[in-house]
Amino acid sequence: MDTVKKDLFRSGDPDFMTSLARGLEVMRTLSQSSSELKMPEISKQTNLSRAVVRRCLYTLEELGYVESNSLSFRLLPKVLSLGQSYYGAKALPQIAQPFLDQVHHETGESCSLAILDGQEVIYIARTTSRRIMNVSLNIGSRLPSFCTSLGRALLAHLSPEELRDHLSKEIYQPLTANTLTTISELTKEINQVAEDGYALVDQELEVGLRSLSVPVKNQLGSVIAAMNVGVSASRISNEHMRQIILPVLKIAAELLSEEISL
């Protein structure tokens, strides 16, 4: 059971609203599905009993966030209002978008901005190229932090204690033959990222996909996000990533950092 699921069963904390946590997990599960889900599927994915899932879905449906179609459920557009203020004026995604667009203009490649959320990175801004990739990513998409350049660029700025704690919370499964899966390998690689100032991941998330990321800081120097460029490994080499794309990405991240308020 991962960290998020453990939180759904937390006890001994009188201020923690378990019912709210479980309702949000049901919404999150629905948001990650490309199709409608039945109650047993939601129960399995959330590790919640069907009785709990039924009450969550009933409440969400009554509030207008979920719609049922026979025995299946899907989110309604009202859920977009929950994140509207985050993407409003002066929010990080809006500030970042021109810089992502500039990287895309100079490199011809997709450029994204993401933040760390538990064991995953979540995309909060993005501009895409027209080249077809197997990975389908949009704002709100989530990927594992351990095998993505975005994740490693963010993890590289944790303290040694925080990094150990983060890496110890999961059993890592290889997604490709290149995926690093041991804590010792990951720690060594992330420490190297901290030293280099960038993360380059070569086909660890998906065969044929290379990704390069750099950190984005606020005015206090704290890393709050990471910016990346993803490319097809058949077209662009690691050396090209370092020599041509990295300087463009670094400049964009530095300029974005100057625009971010405390």
C-alpha positions as CSV (number, residue, x, y, z in Angstrom):
1,M,0.0,0.0,0.0
2,D,1.6,3.3,-1.1
3,T,1.8,6.5,1.0
4,V,-1.4,8.0,-0.4
5,K,-3.4,4.9,0.4
6,K,-2.0,4.8,3.9
7,D,-3.3,8.3,4.5
8,L,-6.8,7.1,3.6
9,F,-6.7,4.8,6.7
10,R,-4.9,7.1,9.1
11,S,-6.0,6.9,12.7
12,G,-5.1,8.7,15.9
13,D,-5.2,12.2,14.3
14,P,-8.3,14.0,15.5
15,D,-7.8,16.8,13.0
16,F,-7.5,14.5,9.9
17,M,-10.8,14.1,7.9
18,T,-10.6,10.6,6.7
19,S,-13.9,10.9,4.7
20,L,-12.6,13.9,2.9
21,A,-9.3,12.1,2.0
22,R,-11.2,9.1,0.7
23,G,-13.6,11.3,-1.4
24,L,-10.6,13.1,-3.0
25,E,-9.0,9.7,-3.7
26,V,-12.1,8.6,-5.5
27,M,-12.1,11.8,-7.6
28,R,-8.4,11.3,-8.3
29,T,-9.0,7.8,-9.5
30,L,-11.8,8.9,-11.8
31,S,-9.6,11.7,-13.2
32,Q,-6.8,9.3,-14.2
33,S,-9.1,7.1,-16.2
34,S,-9.7,7.6,-19.9
35,S,-13.1,6.0,-19.6
36,E,-16.0,5.6,-17.2
37,L,-15.3,3.3,-14.2
38,K,-17.5,0.9,-12.3
39,M,-17.7,0.8,-8.6
40,P,-15.7,-2.4,-8.2
41,E,-12.9,-0.9,-10.3
42,I,-12.8,2.2,-8.2
43,S,-12.8,0.1,-5.0
44,K,-9.9,-2.0,-6.3
45,Q,-7.8,1.0,-7.4
46,T,-8.3,3.0,-4.2
47,N,-8.2,0.0,-1.8
48,L,-11.4,1.3,-0.3
49,S,-14.4,-0.9,0.4
50,R,-17.4,-0.8,-2.0
51,A,-19.5,0.6,0.8
52,V,-17.1,3.6,1.3
53,V,-16.8,4.1,-2.5
54,R,-20.6,4.1,-2.8
55,R,-21.0,6.8,-0.2
56,C,-18.2,8.9,-1.8
57,L,-19.8,8.6,-5.2
58,Y,-23.2,9.4,-3.9
59,T,-22.0,12.6,-2.2
60,L,-19.9,13.7,-5.2
61,E,-22.9,13.0,-7.5
62,E,-25.2,15.0,-5.3
63,L,-22.7,17.9,-5.3
64,G,-22.5,17.8,-9.1
65,Y,-18.9,16.6,-9.5
66,V,-19.7,13.0,-10.7
67,E,-22.3,11.6,-13.0
68,S,-23.5,8.0,-13.1
69,N,-24.5,6.1,-16.3
70,S,-26.1,2.8,-15.3
71,L,-23.3,1.2,-13.2
72,S,-20.5,3.4,-14.4
73,F,-19.2,6.8,-13.1
74,R,-17.3,9.7,-14.6
75,L,-16.3,13.2,-13.6
76,L,-18.4,16.3,-14.6
77,P,-16.9,19.6,-15.8
78,K,-17.6,21.2,-12.4
79,V,-14.4,19.6,-11.1
80,L,-12.5,22.1,-13.2
81,S,-13.6,24.9,-10.8
82,L,-11.5,23.3,-8.1
83,G,-8.3,24.1,-9.8
84,Q,-9.3,27.4,-11.5
85,S,-7.7,29.7,-9.0
86,Y,-4.4,27.8,-9.3
87,Y,-4.3,28.6,-13.0
88,G,-5.5,32.1,-12.5
89,A,-3.6,35.4,-12.8
90,K,0.0,35.3,-11.5
91,A,-0.2,31.5,-10.9
92,L,3.0,29.6,-11.7
93,P,1.6,27.8,-14.8
94,Q,0.5,31.1,-16.3
95,I,3.9,32.8,-15.6
96,A,5.7,29.8,-17.0
97,Q,3.9,29.3,-20.2
98,P,5.8,31.9,-22.3
99,F,9.1,30.4,-21.2
100,L,7.9,26.9,-22.2
101,D,6.7,28.3,-25.5
102,Q,10.1,29.9,-26.1
103,V,12.0,26.6,-25.4
104,H,9.6,24.9,-27.9
105,H,10.2,27.6,-30.5
106,E,14.0,27.3,-30.2
107,T,14.3,23.5,-30.0
108,G,11.1,22.3,-31.8
109,E,10.5,19.9,-28.9
110,S,7.9,19.5,-26.3
111,C,8.5,21.4,-23.0
112,S,6.8,21.0,-19.7
113,L,6.7,22.2,-16.1
114,A,6.0,19.9,-13.2
115,I,6.0,19.8,-9.4
116,L,6.6,17.0,-7.0
117,D,3.4,15.5,-5.4
118,G,4.2,12.5,-3.2
119,Q,5.9,9.8,-5.2
120,E,4.9,11.3,-8.5
121,V,5.4,14.4,-10.6
122,I,2.3,16.3,-11.8
123,Y,2.4,18.4,-15.0
124,I,1.1,21.9,-14.4
125,A,2.1,23.5,-17.7
126,R,3.1,22.2,-21.1
127,T,3.6,23.0,-24.8
128,T,3.9,20.2,-27.3
129,S,5.5,19.5,-30.6
130,R,3.7,17.9,-33.5
131,R,5.8,14.8,-33.4
132,I,4.0,11.7,-32.3
133,M,5.2,10.2,-29.0
134,N,3.8,7.1,-27.3
135,V,3.6,8.9,-24.0
136,S,0.4,11.0,-23.8
137,L,0.8,13.9,-21.4
138,N,-1.4,16.8,-20.5
139,I,-1.7,19.3,-17.7
140,G,-2.6,17.2,-14.6
141,S,-0.8,14.1,-15.9
142,R,1.2,12.2,-13.3
143,L,4.3,10.1,-13.7
144,P,6.6,8.3,-11.3
145,S,9.3,10.6,-9.9
146,F,12.0,7.9,-9.6
147,C,12.4,7.2,-13.4
148,T,11.7,10.6,-14.9
149,S,14.1,13.5,-15.4
150,L,11.5,15.9,-13.9
151,G,11.3,13.8,-10.8
152,R,15.1,13.4,-10.4
153,A,15.6,17.2,-10.9
154,L,13.2,17.8,-8.0
155,L,14.4,15.0,-5.8
156,A,18.0,16.2,-6.2
157,H,17.2,19.2,-4.0
158,L,15.9,17.2,-1.0
159,S,18.1,16.9,2.0
160,P,19.8,13.4,2.4
161,E,17.3,12.5,5.1
162,E,14.3,13.6,3.0
163,L,15.7,11.7,-0.1
164,R,16.2,8.5,2.0
165,D,12.7,8.8,3.3
166,H,11.2,9.4,-0.1
167,L,13.0,6.5,-1.8
168,S,12.2,4.1,1.0
169,K,8.5,4.4,0.5
170,E,8.2,2.3,-2.6
171,I,9.3,-0.9,-4.2
172,Y,10.5,0.0,-7.7
173,Q,9.5,-2.0,-10.8
174,P,11.4,-1.7,-14.1
175,L,9.4,0.0,-16.8
176,T,12.1,-0.7,-19.4
177,A,15.4,-2.6,-19.4
178,N,17.1,0.8,-18.6
179,T,15.1,1.6,-15.5
180,L,17.1,2.0,-12.3
181,T,15.2,0.2,-9.5
182,T,17.4,0.0,-6.4
183,I,17.7,2.6,-3.8
184,S,21.5,2.6,-4.0
185,E,21.4,3.2,-7.8
186,L,18.8,5.9,-7.5
187,T,20.6,7.7,-4.7
188,K,23.8,7.7,-6.7
189,E,22.1,9.0,-9.8
190,I,20.1,11.7,-8.0
191,N,23.2,12.9,-6.2
192,Q,24.9,13.2,-9.6
193,V,21.9,15.2,-10.8
194,A,22.4,17.6,-7.8
195,E,26.1,18.0,-8.8
196,D,25.4,18.5,-12.5
197,G,22.5,20.8,-12.1
198,Y,20.3,18.8,-14.6
199,A,18.8,15.4,-15.0
200,L,19.0,13.3,-18.2
201,V,17.0,10.1,-18.3
202,D,17.5,7.8,-21.3
203,Q,14.6,5.4,-22.0
204,E,13.9,4.5,-18.4
205,L,10.2,5.5,-18.5
206,E,9.5,4.3,-22.0
207,V,11.7,2.8,-24.8
208,G,12.4,5.5,-27.3
209,L,11.9,8.5,-25.0
210,R,14.7,10.7,-23.7
211,S,14.1,13.5,-21.3
212,L,16.2,16.4,-19.9
213,S,15.1,18.5,-16.9
214,V,16.5,21.4,-14.9
215,P,15.2,22.9,-11.6
216,V,13.1,26.0,-11.3
217,K,13.7,28.1,-8.1
218,N,11.9,30.9,-6.4
219,Q,13.5,34.2,-5.2
220,L,14.7,32.5,-2.1
221,G,16.6,29.9,-4.1
222,S,14.3,27.0,-3.2
223,V,13.4,24.5,-5.9
224,I,9.7,24.7,-6.5
225,A,9.3,23.0,-9.9
226,A,11.3,21.5,-12.8
227,M,11.2,22.2,-16.5
228,N,11.9,19.6,-19.1
229,V,12.2,18.7,-22.8
230,G,11.3,15.3,-24.0
231,V,12.5,13.9,-27.3
232,S,12.5,10.8,-29.4
233,A,15.7,8.7,-28.8
234,S,15.7,7.7,-32.5
235,R,16.1,11.4,-33.6
236,I,18.2,13.1,-30.8
237,S,21.3,11.8,-29.0
238,N,22.2,12.3,-25.4
239,E,25.1,14.5,-26.6
240,H,22.7,16.7,-28.6
241,M,20.6,17.0,-25.5
242,R,23.5,18.2,-23.4
243,Q,25.2,20.4,-26.0
244,I,22.2,22.0,-27.8
245,I,19.0,21.7,-25.7
246,L,20.4,22.0,-22.2
247,P,21.7,25.7,-22.6
248,V,18.3,26.7,-23.9
249,L,16.5,25.0,-21.1
250,K,18.7,26.4,-18.4
251,I,18.2,30.0,-19.7
252,A,14.5,29.6,-19.7
253,A,14.4,28.2,-16.2
254,E,16.6,31.0,-14.9
255,L,14.4,33.6,-16.5
256,L,11.3,32.0,-15.1
257,S,12.9,31.9,-11.7
258,E,13.4,35.7,-11.8
259,E,9.7,36.1,-12.5
260,I,8.5,34.0,-9.6
261,S,7.5,35.9,-6.4
262,L,8.2,34.5,-3.0
